[in-house]
Amino acid sequence: MKATAQEYDFHQRILARDDPIAFAQLAEALYAPLVQDVGRRAGSNCDATLVEESVGQALLDYQDKPERYDPGRAGLRSYLAMAAYRDFQNARAKEQRITRHQVSLFDPNFQEQDIADSLGIADMVEGHVQAEALWQIINRTFPDARERRIVTLLMNGIRSPEPYARVLGLSDGPEDERLKQVQLVKNRITRRLRRRITQELQRTGGTIS
């Protein structure tokens, strides 16, 4: 099935790269239908957050390389739904692998840059903090075992809110409240670690070893 006239028009505008609102209009028109399409294929028990993230990523990938899409072969919505579903499958498989083989908080094979990337602090750590020192900072900053489990989930790249909610004892609460509380805790932990590293860097003159 070829692209509809509206899809073809959107595609040409985005290909031209001279229309600043074309992609925003496309995303507004297709985001909700794509979430429904991918959610339907993924099943009723799928992780809604992963579905939404996959749709968002598929849209952004299309914006980056619209020339990969051929409007003569498929509709744009169908093309994006297929791409988003592939992203969803890959993300779900990755999380399942990580859940089975999670890296321990104190795995010696985890280097400082791996830790920094997974915790969103790469800009602070690069070239300034060695792995062993970073472990010590994490351990001192989060003496609470539950918070250290949250750090472990972050390090393992877990995006689904459900494992965080279970650690926090929020599994039975309303979904929107769980999502809100999980994000607040993740942000708070990251901010606290950033503050502690900043303090240590200031105290040591710029390098922690």
WOGI-V630805 format. One record per backbone hydrogen bond with DSSP energy under -0.5 kcal/mol. NH is the residue of the N-H (numbers start at 1). CO is the residue of the C=O. If there is no record, write none. Layout:
{{NH/CO} {NH/CO}}
This chain:
{{3/71} {8/4} {9/5} {10/6} {11/7} {12/8} {13/9} {14/10} {15/11} {16/12} {17/13} {17/14} {18/13} {20/18} {22/19} {25/21} {26/22} {27/23} {28/24} {29/25} {30/26} {31/27} {34/30} {35/31} {36/32} {37/33} {38/34} {39/35} {40/36} {41/37} {42/38} {43/39} {46/43} {48/46} {51/47} {52/48} {53/49} {54/50} {55/51} {56/52} {57/53} {58/54} {59/55} {60/56} {61/57} {62/58} {63/59} {64/60} {65/61} {66/63} {68/65} {69/66} {71/69} {73/70} {74/70} {75/1} {79/75} {80/76} {81/77} {82/78} {83/79} {84/80} {85/81} {86/82} {87/83} {88/84} {89/85} {90/86} {91/87} {92/88} {93/89} {94/90} {95/91} {96/92} {97/93} {98/94} {99/95} {100/96} {101/97} {102/99} {107/104} {110/107} {111/109} {115/111} {116/112} {117/113} {118/114} {119/115} {120/116} {120/117} {121/116} {122/116} {124/121} {125/121} {126/122} {128/125} {129/125} {130/208} {134/130} {135/131} {136/132} {137/133} {138/134} {139/135} {140/136} {141/137} {142/138} {148/144} {149/145} {150/146} {151/147} {152/148} {153/149} {154/150} {155/151} {156/152} {157/154} {158/153} {164/160} {165/161} {166/162} {167/163} {168/164} {169/166} {170/165} {171/165} {173/170} {178/174} {179/175} {180/176} {181/177} {182/178} {183/179} {184/180} {185/181} {186/182} {187/183} {188/184} {189/185} {190/186} {191/187} {192/188} {193/189} {194/190} {195/191} {196/192} {197/193} {198/194} {199/195} {200/196} {201/197} {202/198} {203/199} {204/200} {205/201} {206/201} {208/128}}
